[in-house]
């Protein structure tokens, strides 16, 4: 029995020589130059590259009407009450749930915001506010409004986290259609006193 290395010493081909010959033959048939290969590689999708979130433009809804407000309970609210405008709830192609929230204090002061929620990462964004007496939304142009922020479920008055956990998200996915979310809000709304 003769080994490949023994063949190399007697004038035959060694294992390394066979590999070099096979590689040369394979490359001889290749019509792509190194420069062309580099250009091809630049168009490949890297599955490990960071992914940026492409958000659809949020269309501002009509200002909320009291008849369309659906109250919901938030633990630790103190003197605040919360409601969602049922007509404003939507689910975009980008999988963002958008909605209007009305926060009201015992004294009657109201804060009205139009927001978006991403279930996949448990984050929210404030798109616009509706100041007292205004008939049109004021888009949020602050740096805070340009970025997504993590929702905190343990914080006091954490209405967005409550909406995510109880109504809008099913783990890391959207919990169905906007219509189903509104029905769920309506069926679980606290009774008026």
Secondary structure, DSSP 8 states (H G I E B T S, - for coil): ---HHHHHHTTS--HHHHHHHHHHHHHHT----HHHHHHHHHTS--TTS----------------GGGEEEE--TT-TTEEEEEEGGG-EE-TTSEEEEEEEEEETT--EEEEEEEEETTTTEEEEEEE--TT-SS-EE--SHHHHS-EE--TTSTT-HHHHHIIIIIEETTEE-S-HHHHHHHHHHT-----
